[in-house]
Amino acid sequence: MSPRKPVKSNRPLGSPGSVKRDLLKAAIRLLSTLGREAATARAICNEVGVGAPTLYHHYGDLAGLHKAAINEAFRQMATTYRRTTKTKGPLQGIRDIWTLFIHFAHEEPLMCRIIIQHILAGDPPKAVDGILRSIVKDLSRMKTQVVLNYTPKLTAQLLWVSALGTVCFTSTEQGNSTPAYPAVQESMIDAILNSLFATKKSAKKSTATAL
């Protein structure tokens, strides 16, 4: 009995890195547009033009690829926070990353719901912890510019919980005839920031008024 010939892929030969990136992009697209059920190993591999062993080689299994796709969404948010904070400070960085997160929930509700499922299961994207630690560190350095109503760590946790609540609302409002986005997003971030922070000037004014 003659040995079976390997199945040839229609994909042109390329670097392993480019194949890995293409698998990630295909997974992100299918998860965002069709949901988890449609983002199967076969569908992703067919879109990229490779066999299933290639997917397993780069990501271990389909769950590993799905998780990489989720992590990528938050990696971009972490990059936005670091870039804005470097030039405009942590408060603007917080505002920008909040806006990006809520906009993501509105534009890609299917992917957002998958991310929320992972968070509720105790398996959040890797970048979440890094973002929260960065916020705590940055807020600890801002005592000369703002008054924190809570500790830096608790402030970061409250921001995260508030963002998740707004994201859940935004990602499920698609069926409403009069969607609340972006008005709710803008009102929510203002309310949260006003309750968590007070500028030195505002604090002095409040103290003087109380006296």
N, C-alpha and C positions, 0 to 999 in steps of 0.2 A: 504494500500500500504506500503510495507516494505521499510525502509530507505536504500539508496544506500550505499554500502560498499566503504570505501576510496580506491583509487588506490594505490597499493603497489609499491614502487620503488625497482628496482633490485640492487640498490646501498647498500653496507653494511653500517650499522650505523656507523657514525663517528662524530667527534666534529663539531659544527657549523663553527668554524674557518677553518677547513680543507675543508669543503664543499665550503665555500666562496672563498678560494684560488683556488680550482679546477675550479670553475666557471670562475674566472679571467684568469687562465691559458688557459682554453678552448677558451675563447673569444679572447685572444691574438693570439692564434694559428690560429683560423679561420680568424680573421681580417688580419693577416700577410700573410696567404697563399692563401686565397680565396676572401678577400675583405669584405666590409660592407654588401653587399647584401646577402652573404652566412652565415654571422654570425648572424643568426636569434635566437630568444629565443628558438625555438624548437630544432635547431641544437646544440646549446650550452648545453641545458638541456639533450638532448639525449646522448651527449658525456660524460657528467658527471654522468648520471644515476639518475637524479632528475626531479621533476615536475616543471612547470613554477612558481607555488607559492613560491618555494624555491628561485628562482632567484629574484622575486619581493621582497621577505622578506629581502634579503641581499643588493640589489642594487636599489630598488625602481621600476625600469623598465629597458628595454633593453638599452635605451640611457644612463642610469646611469652606466650600466655595461661597455658599450663601452667607456665611458669617463674614467672610472677607469682603463681600459686597456691602454688607451693613457697616463694617468698620470703615470702609472707604468713604461713605457718606459723612461720618463723623470726623474723619481725618481732615476733610476739607473745612469743616466748621472750626476745628482746632487751629488750622492754618489761618483762617480769617480772624480768629480772636488774637492770635499772636501778632499778626501783621498790624491790626488796628491798634492794639494796646501799645505797640512799640512807637507809633507815631502820634496817637491821640489820647492815650491813657486807658486804664482798665474800665472806667465807666462807659466810655464809648465802645470799647471792645465788647463789654457785656451786652450793650444795646444792639450792636451789629450782629453778634452771634445769635441773640434772641430772634432778631428779625429774620436771619437766614434760616433758623430752625423752623419758625412758624411758616415762612414762605415755602420751605421744603414740604411741610405737612400739607399745605394747600395744593401745591403743584403735583406732589407724588404721594397721594394718600395711601395707596396700596403698600408701597415700600415703608412708609411711616408706620403703618399698623403692624407690619412685620417687626420693625425695630421695637415698638412698644411691647409686643409679645415677648421678645427676648429680654427686655428690661424687667417686665413683670415676672419672668421666669428666673430672675437673678443672674442673667447673662447679658449685661449691657455691652455695647461696643467698647473696645479697648480705649478709645480716645476719650471717653467720658471721664474716667478717673484722672487722666492727665489734664483735661480742661479744668476740672474742679480744683485740683491741686494748684494749678497756675493761678486761678482766681483767688484762692486763699492766700497764696504767696504775694500776689500783686496788691490785694486789699490790705495786707499787713504793712505794706510800705506806704500807704496813703494817709496815714494819720494826720499829716500836716495839711491835707487838702479837704478831707471829708470827715464827718463824724459817723461812725458805724453804730447803728442802734442795736446790733448784735455782734457776736464774735465773727471774725473773718470766716471761720469754718461753718458756723451756723448760717451765715449770710449766703455762702455758696450753696449750701444744701437747700435753703429756702428758694433761691433762684432756680435750682434744678427742679424742685417739686412744682413750682409755679409754672415753669416752662412746659413740663410734662402735661399739666392740666390743660394749658392753653392749646398744646399740640393735639391732645385727644379731642378737644372740642373742634379744632380746625379741620382735622383729618376726617371727621364724621359729619361735617355740615354740607357735604356735596349735594345732598338731596333737598336742601332747603331752597325755596323759591326766592328768598331774599338773604343770600349769604352774608354773614357778619364780618367775614374777613375782608379788608385788613383793619376795620375799625376796632374790633375787639383786641386784636394784637397790639395796636398802638395804645389803646387805653390801658391794657393790662400791663405793658412794660412800664408805662408812666406811673401807674399806681404802685407797682412793686418797687421800683427804684425810689420813689418818694417815701415809701414806708421803711426801706432798708437803709437809706443814706440821708444825711443832712450836711450841706456844706458848712464850713466854719462860719461864714457870714450869716447863713440862715439860723444856725444854732445860737449865735450871739443875739440876733434879733428876737428869737423866741424867748431867750433868757431875760432880755430887757423888757419885753412885753409882760412877762410873768411878774417881774418886780414892780 
